[in-house]
Amino acid sequence: MLREDLGIDVALEPGPYGSLNVRVDDEVVVDSGALAFLGVLPGLNLIRSRVAERLGISHAGESPRDA
């Protein structure tokens, strides 16, 4: 979904106890934390918005500077 929505490629790596951390340039932008043990993971909308914010792009895949 991030490839379609933001025009970027991502790689997900599983963490301990099923946790999910999303990193951009080695900086964690989403951390599922201890709730991942219970199966509570961050939603795609949160992941998409945090990655877009970190990269400085809009959800449509355009740079805010170009808008």
N, CA, C and O atoms as CSV, one atom per row, in Angstrom:
chain,resi,resn,atom,element,x,y,z
A,1,MET,N,N,0.812,-1.204,0.000
A,1,MET,CA,C,0.000,0.000,0.000
A,1,MET,C,C,0.854,1.267,0.000
A,1,MET,O,O,0.491,2.251,-0.645
A,2,LEU,N,N,1.970,1.261,0.703
A,2,LEU,CA,C,2.803,2.463,0.706
A,2,LEU,C,C,3.381,2.730,-0.671
A,2,LEU,O,O,3.565,3.884,-1.058
A,3,ARG,N,N,3.664,1.679,-1.404
A,3,ARG,CA,C,4.188,1.864,-2.755
A,3,ARG,C,C,3.155,2.557,-3.619
A,3,ARG,O,O,3.492,3.471,-4.372
A,4,GLU,N,N,1.900,2.138,-3.524
A,4,GLU,CA,C,0.833,2.749,-4.319
A,4,GLU,C,C,0.511,4.160,-3.843
A,4,GLU,O,O,0.387,5.079,-4.653
A,5,ASP,N,N,0.374,4.333,-2.527
A,5,ASP,CA,C,-0.068,5.613,-1.974
A,5,ASP,C,C,1.004,6.694,-1.991
A,5,ASP,O,O,0.713,7.855,-2.276
A,6,LEU,N,N,2.244,6.316,-1.686
A,6,LEU,CA,C,3.291,7.316,-1.548
A,6,LEU,C,C,4.365,7.209,-2.620
A,6,LEU,O,O,5.224,8.085,-2.717
A,7,GLY,N,N,4.336,6.162,-3.421
A,7,GLY,CA,C,5.326,5.995,-4.466
A,7,GLY,C,C,6.701,5.621,-3.953
A,7,GLY,O,O,7.708,5.978,-4.564
A,8,ILE,N,N,6.758,4.901,-2.832
A,8,ILE,CA,C,8.042,4.490,-2.264
A,8,ILE,C,C,8.031,2.995,-2.007
A,8,ILE,O,O,6.970,2.386,-1.873
A,9,ASP,N,N,9.210,2.412,-1.939
A,9,ASP,CA,C,9.360,1.014,-1.565
A,9,ASP,C,C,9.734,0.939,-0.094
A,9,ASP,O,O,10.487,1.773,0.409
A,10,VAL,N,N,9.209,-0.055,0.584
A,10,VAL,CA,C,9.518,-0.243,1.988
A,10,VAL,C,C,9.849,-1.705,2.230
A,10,VAL,O,O,9.470,-2.584,1.456
A,11,ALA,N,N,10.558,-1.944,3.314
A,11,ALA,CA,C,10.855,-3.304,3.739
A,11,ALA,C,C,10.438,-3.416,5.194
A,11,ALA,O,O,10.852,-2.611,6.028
A,12,LEU,N,N,9.629,-4.402,5.495
A,12,LEU,CA,C,9.197,-4.621,6.872
A,12,LEU,C,C,9.998,-5.763,7.469
A,12,LEU,O,O,10.186,-6.801,6.835
A,13,GLU,N,N,10.462,-5.569,8.679
A,13,GLU,CA,C,11.205,-6.599,9.373
A,13,GLU,C,C,10.476,-6.910,10.672
A,13,GLU,O,O,10.202,-6.006,11.461
A,14,PRO,N,N,10.160,-8.181,10.900
A,14,PRO,CA,C,9.473,-8.536,12.129
A,14,PRO,C,C,10.379,-8.336,13.336
A,14,PRO,O,O,11.589,-8.553,13.272
A,15,GLY,N,N,9.765,-7.919,14.435
A,15,GLY,CA,C,10.507,-7.733,15.670
A,15,GLY,C,C,10.150,-8.816,16.669
A,15,GLY,O,O,9.401,-9.738,16.346
A,16,PRO,N,N,10.675,-8.714,17.872
A,16,PRO,CA,C,10.377,-9.716,18.900
A,16,PRO,C,C,8.904,-9.683,19.294
A,16,PRO,O,O,8.295,-8.616,19.363
A,17,TYR,N,N,8.346,-10.841,19.549
A,17,TYR,CA,C,6.957,-10.987,20.003
A,17,TYR,C,C,5.945,-10.383,19.040
A,17,TYR,O,O,4.883,-9.928,19.466
A,18,GLY,N,N,6.258,-10.374,17.755
A,18,GLY,CA,C,5.319,-9.873,16.756
A,18,GLY,C,C,5.221,-8.367,16.678
A,18,GLY,O,O,4.270,-7.841,16.100
A,19,SER,N,N,6.185,-7.658,17.249
A,19,SER,CA,C,6.129,-6.192,17.224
A,19,SER,C,C,6.356,-5.674,15.812
A,19,SER,O,O,6.893,-6.372,14.952
A,20,LEU,N,N,5.940,-4.450,15.599
A,20,LEU,CA,C,6.086,-3.809,14.303
A,20,LEU,C,C,6.659,-2.416,14.507
A,20,LEU,O,O,6.026,-1.550,15.109
A,21,ASN,N,N,7.850,-2.217,14.002
A,21,ASN,CA,C,8.470,-0.898,14.008
A,21,ASN,C,C,8.654,-0.484,12.565
A,21,ASN,O,O,9.117,-1.270,11.739
A,22,VAL,N,N,8.292,0.745,12.263
A,22,VAL,CA,C,8.480,1.276,10.924
A,22,VAL,C,C,9.565,2.333,11.014
A,22,VAL,O,O,9.461,3.292,11.780
A,23,ARG,N,N,10.610,2.141,10.216
A,23,ARG,CA,C,11.743,3.061,10.240
A,23,ARG,C,C,11.869,3.759,8.887
A,23,ARG,O,O,11.631,3.168,7.833
A,24,VAL,N,N,12.247,5.025,8.950
A,24,VAL,CA,C,12.584,5.801,7.765
A,24,VAL,C,C,13.948,6.400,8.033
A,24,VAL,O,O,14.124,7.158,8.987
A,25,ASP,N,N,14.909,6.066,7.198
A,25,ASP,CA,C,16.288,6.535,7.384
A,25,ASP,C,C,16.796,6.225,8.788
A,25,ASP,O,O,17.390,7.080,9.445
A,26,ASP,N,N,16.559,5.007,9.236
A,26,ASP,CA,C,16.986,4.508,10.559
A,26,ASP,C,C,16.323,5.224,11.737
A,26,ASP,O,O,16.769,5.061,12.873
A,27,GLU,N,N,15.291,5.995,11.502
A,27,GLU,CA,C,14.546,6.641,12.585
A,27,GLU,C,C,13.179,5.970,12.691
A,27,GLU,O,O,12.463,5.829,11.700
A,28,VAL,N,N,12.830,5.556,13.919
A,28,VAL,CA,C,11.535,4.913,14.126
A,28,VAL,C,C,10.442,5.961,14.023
A,28,VAL,O,O,10.454,6.952,14.753
A,29,VAL,N,N,9.482,5.743,13.105
A,29,VAL,CA,C,8.358,6.664,12.953
A,29,VAL,C,C,7.076,6.057,13.506
A,29,VAL,O,O,6.141,6.787,13.836
A,30,VAL,N,N,7.017,4.723,13.614
A,30,VAL,CA,C,5.887,4.036,14.233
A,30,VAL,C,C,6.449,2.869,15.031
A,30,VAL,O,O,7.252,2.085,14.524
A,31,ASP,N,N,6.020,2.762,16.282
A,31,ASP,CA,C,6.464,1.684,17.166
A,31,ASP,C,C,5.231,1.057,17.789
A,31,ASP,O,O,4.476,1.728,18.492
A,32,SER,N,N,5.024,-0.233,17.534
A,32,SER,CA,C,3.832,-0.892,18.065
A,32,SER,C,C,3.906,-1.077,19.576
A,32,SER,O,O,2.875,-1.209,20.236
A,33,GLY,N,N,5.098,-1.087,20.120
A,33,GLY,CA,C,5.273,-1.191,21.556
A,33,GLY,C,C,4.802,-2.515,22.136
A,33,GLY,O,O,4.687,-3.516,21.429
A,34,ALA,N,N,4.533,-2.502,23.433
A,34,ALA,CA,C,4.179,-3.717,24.166
A,34,ALA,C,C,2.834,-4.295,23.744
A,34,ALA,O,O,2.596,-5.486,23.943
A,35,LEU,N,N,1.949,-3.488,23.168
A,35,LEU,CA,C,0.638,-3.995,22.757
A,35,LEU,C,C,0.728,-5.003,21.617
A,35,LEU,O,O,-0.216,-5.760,21.388
A,36,ALA,N,N,1.846,-5.023,20.901
A,36,ALA,CA,C,2.012,-5.995,19.814
A,36,ALA,C,C,1.941,-7.414,20.342
A,36,ALA,O,O,1.509,-8.320,19.629
A,37,PHE,N,N,2.361,-7.619,21.583
A,37,PHE,CA,C,2.293,-8.942,22.201
A,37,PHE,C,C,0.853,-9.435,22.255
A,37,PHE,O,O,0.599,-10.638,22.197
A,38,LEU,N,N,-0.084,-8.502,22.366
A,38,LEU,CA,C,-1.508,-8.842,22.419
A,38,LEU,C,C,-2.155,-8.817,21.035
A,38,LEU,O,O,-3.358,-9.045,20.906
A,39,GLY,N,N,-1.362,-8.542,20.009
A,39,GLY,CA,C,-1.891,-8.522,18.649
A,39,GLY,C,C,-2.436,-7.179,18.213
A,39,GLY,O,O,-3.080,-7.085,17.169
A,40,VAL,N,N,-2.187,-6.128,19.001
A,40,VAL,CA,C,-2.652,-4.782,18.658
A,40,VAL,C,C,-1.530,-4.080,17.901
A,40,VAL,O,O,-0.501,-3.727,18.476
A,41,LEU,N,N,-1.748,-3.883,16.600
A,41,LEU,CA,C,-0.736,-3.258,15.760
A,41,LEU,C,C,-1.247,-1.932,15.214
A,41,LEU,O,O,-2.457,-1.738,15.094
A,42,PRO,N,N,-0.336,-1.016,14.880
A,42,PRO,CA,C,-0.765,0.268,14.315
A,42,PRO,C,C,-1.446,0.070,12.967
A,42,PRO,O,O,-1.079,-0.822,12.201
A,43,GLY,N,N,-2.427,0.897,12.688
A,43,GLY,CA,C,-3.170,0.806,11.436
A,43,GLY,C,C,-2.415,1.390,10.261
A,43,GLY,O,O,-1.468,2.158,10.433
A,44,LEU,N,N,-2.844,1.019,9.065
A,44,LEU,CA,C,-2.194,1.491,7.846
A,44,LEU,C,C,-2.268,3.007,7.711
A,44,LEU,O,O,-1.318,3.624,7.230
A,45,ASN,N,N,-3.375,3.619,8.124
A,45,ASN,CA,C,-3.492,5.080,8.019
A,45,ASN,C,C,-2.430,5.789,8.854
A,45,ASN,O,O,-1.842,6.776,8.409
A,46,LEU,N,N,-2.184,5.286,10.065
A,46,LEU,CA,C,-1.159,5.874,10.918
A,46,LEU,C,C,0.214,5.694,10.300
A,46,LEU,O,O,1.008,6.634,10.262
A,47,ILE,N,N,0.501,4.491,9.815
A,47,ILE,CA,C,1.796,4.219,9.195
A,47,ILE,C,C,1.996,5.110,7.984
A,47,ILE,O,O,3.053,5.722,7.829
A,48,ARG,N,N,0.986,5.188,7.123
A,48,ARG,CA,C,1.070,5.994,5.909
A,48,ARG,C,C,1.320,7.463,6.242
A,48,ARG,O,O,2.180,8.095,5.627
A,49,SER,N,N,0.593,8.008,7.193
A,49,SER,CA,C,0.742,9.431,7.505
A,49,SER,C,C,2.088,9.737,8.153
A,49,SER,O,O,2.682,10.776,7.866
A,50,ARG,N,N,2.579,8.855,9.019
A,50,ARG,CA,C,3.878,9.089,9.666
A,50,ARG,C,C,5.025,8.994,8.666
A,50,ARG,O,O,5.961,9.792,8.716
A,51,VAL,N,N,4.958,8.021,7.758
A,51,VAL,CA,C,6.006,7.892,6.741
A,51,VAL,C,C,5.978,9.102,5.813
A,51,VAL,O,O,7.029,9.660,5.497
A,52,ALA,N,N,4.794,9.512,5.375
A,52,ALA,CA,C,4.674,10.676,4.496
A,52,ALA,C,C,5.188,11.931,5.189
A,52,ALA,O,O,5.885,12.740,4.577
A,53,GLU,N,N,4.849,12.092,6.454
A,53,GLU,CA,C,5.312,13.259,7.216
A,53,GLU,C,C,6.833,13.263,7.314
A,53,GLU,O,O,7.472,14.297,7.115
A,54,ARG,N,N,7.406,12.111,7.619
A,54,ARG,CA,C,8.865,12.019,7.766
A,54,ARG,C,C,9.581,12.309,6.451
A,54,ARG,O,O,10.644,12.930,6.440
A,55,LEU,N,N,8.991,11.854,5.340
A,55,LEU,CA,C,9.602,12.071,4.031
A,55,LEU,C,C,9.258,13.431,3.432
A,55,LEU,O,O,9.838,13.836,2.424
A,56,GLY,N,N,8.310,14.136,4.058
A,56,GLY,CA,C,7.929,15.452,3.564
A,56,GLY,C,C,7.122,15.401,2.288
A,56,GLY,O,O,7.234,16.289,1.443
A,57,ILE,N,N,6.297,14.356,2.139
A,57,ILE,CA,C,5.451,14.239,0.958
A,57,ILE,C,C,3.994,14.172,1.372
A,57,ILE,O,O,3.673,13.795,2.499
A,58,SER,N,N,3.117,14.541,0.453
A,58,SER,CA,C,1.692,14.473,0.730
A,58,SER,C,C,1.208,13.049,0.512
A,58,SER,O,O,1.945,12.216,-0.015
A,59,HIS,N,N,-0.008,12.768,0.910
A,59,HIS,CA,C,-0.572,11.433,0.733
A,59,HIS,C,C,-0.770,11.099,-0.731
A,59,HIS,O,O,-0.869,9.923,-1.082
A,60,ALA,N,N,-0.831,12.095,-1.592
A,60,ALA,CA,C,-1.012,11.853,-3.023
A,60,ALA,C,C,0.319,11.569,-3.711
A,60,ALA,O,O,0.356,11.330,-4.918
A,61,GLY,N,N,1.422,11.594,-2.942
A,61,GLY,CA,C,2.718,11.311,-3.526
A,61,GLY,C,C,3.442,12.531,-4.060
A,61,GLY,O,O,4.483,12.402,-4.705
A,62,GLU,N,N,2.895,13.734,-3.794
A,62,GLU,CA,C,3.533,14.956,-4.254
A,62,GLU,C,C,4.223,15.643,-3.081
A,62,GLU,O,O,3.753,15.569,-1.946
A,63,SER,N,N,5.305,16.289,-3.354
A,63,SER,CA,C,5.997,17.041,-2.334
A,63,SER,C,C,5.185,18.275,-1.970
A,63,SER,O,O,4.632,18.918,-2.862
A,64,PRO,N,N,5.092,18.634,-0.672
A,64,PRO,CA,C,4.362,19.852,-0.292
A,64,PRO,C,C,4.960,21.084,-0.946
A,64,PRO,O,O,4.259,22.076,-1.148
A,65,ARG,N,N,6.243,21.039,-1.280
A,65,ARG,CA,C,6.873,22.186,-1.945
A,65,ARG,C,C,6.341,22.369,-3.353
A,65,ARG,O,O,6.345,23.480,-3.884
A,66,ASP,N,N,5.873,21.262,-3.972
A,66,ASP,CA,C,5.350,21.342,-5.336
A,66,ASP,C,C,3.886,21.742,-5.391
A,66,ASP,O,O,3.383,22.114,-6.452
A,67,ALA,N,N,3.208,21.670,-4.275
A,67,ALA,CA,C,1.766,21.930,-4.245
A,67,ALA,C,C,1.466,23.407,-4.363
A,67,ALA,O,O,0.301,23.803,-4.355
